Amino acid sequence: MYATYEDYIQLYGDGITEQEFVRLGMQVERSMDIATTGIDNVKKLKVAFPEENREAIMFCACQMVNLAKQISDAEAASGYVAGKNGLQGKAVASMSAGNESISFSSGSAAITEAAFNAEKKGKLLLSAAKENLSGLEDANGVNLLYMGAYPHVS
């Protein structure tokens, strides 16, 4: 993983367990590796980790774990409602037993969509990785988001 649990706690507080951080962190690491792997399957963050960009990469990982946590929370606390495109999910904001009152939070549409669609979840995480890693280079000076064949340095 490109960040530690302690890094996450410093940036976002303690609203997540270490076990949850590890689980979500594995998803985030995979998304970051996908974003930084070119057509020749060279994982730039694995083969030439840029120490000078360590903090930016750590921030990216923590921000993505936070995003993955929001998606996970939306998955766990969801109610289904009928929409024009069939069943759609909304996060439950409150619920009461007397007279069966349930209210739904509006939340982010992108988070809600990602909670119910694996492809949208992957795209949202990948988009966050690309946004945060844009303009950064690996230890060999290759742009992390460069998708061509890796120019091997002797």
N, C-alpha and C positions, 0 to 999 in steps of 0.2 A: 504494500500500500504506500501511496505517496504522501501520506500524512499519518500522524499518530492520534490516538484518542485524546491525548493531552492538547495537541494542536487544535482539535475540534472544540474541546471544552473552552479553550482560551477565546476562540472566535465566536462560538454560538451558545455557550453556557452548557449546563448539564441536563438538558432535556432529552438525553439519549443514553442508553446503557452501553457499556463497553461491548457487550455481546452484539447488540444491534449495530453498533458502529462497525464492528468487524464484518458482519453480514452485508451491510449496505456498502461498506468499503470495497468488498470484493466486486460488487456490481460496478462501482465507480472506477476501480482500477481497470476493469475490462473495457469500459467505455473510453477511458483515457488512452488505453493501448490501441483500441480501434482507431481513434482519432489521429494517432501519431504513427500508424503503421502504413507504409507505402505499398505499392504494387508488388514489390519483391519480398514482402512479409517481414521486413526489418522493423522491429519495435524500437523506435528511437529512444524512448525513455528507459528502456532496458539495456540497450547496447552502448549508449553514450549519454548518460544522465548529466544534464547541465547544472553543475553545482552553483553557478552564478545565478541561476533561475530557480533555485530550490524553494525559496519563499513563495514565488508566484505559483509554482506547481503545487505546493502544499495548500495555498489558499484555494486554488482551483479544486483540489480534491475535497477539501472541507466544504466548500460551497456546494459541490455536487452531492456529497453525503447529506447535506441539509435538504437539498432538493429531493433526493431519493427518500429521505425520511418523510417529507411532506406527502410524497406519492404513496408511501407505505401506510401512512396514517389515513389517507383518503381511501385506500383499499380496505383497511380494517374497520373504519367507521362509516360505512356507506349504506345508503338506502337506494333502492331502485325506483325510478318514476318513469311514467310513460312520456315519451317525447315524440316529436315529429319523425325521428329516425329510429323508432323502436324504444326499447328500454334504455334509459340513461341513468348513470349513477350520480348521486349527490352525497356529500359528507353530512352525516347527522350532527346537528349542532346541539339539539336538546330533545328530550323525550320525557313524557310523563304518563303514568299508568291510568289516572282518572280521566275519562273521556278520550283516551287514546290520542293525545296530541303529540305530533312529531314535527319538528321544524328542521329545515336543512340549511346549511351554510352555503353561501354562494361560492366562496373560495375562488381560486384561479381556475378558469375554464381549462387551461392547458394541464394543470395538475389533475383535475377531475378526469379529463379525457385519458391522460396517461395511466391513471389508476385502473382503468377498465380496458386498456388496449396496449398489449405488450409492444407492438410496433411503435406506437406513439410515445411510450415510455422510453424506449431505446433512442428514438429521435430526439426527445427532449434532453436526455442526458448527454447525447453526442453533441447536440447544439451548445450546451453549457460548456462542454470540454473545448470545443472549437473557439467559442467566444473568449474563454479565459486563456487559452494557449496561443492565440493568434499573435504573430510577431515574435514569438520566442524561438530560440535556436537551441539545438542540442550541443553537447560538448565539442562536436566537430564543426560547428557553425552551420549545420543544416537546419532549415526551418522545421519546427516540430510538425507542422501541418502539411509539409511537402509530401505529395502522394506519389511522386515518380520513383524510379529506381534509386536506391541509396548510393550516393557517390562515395564509395569506400575510400577512406583516407589511409595512406600507407604509414 
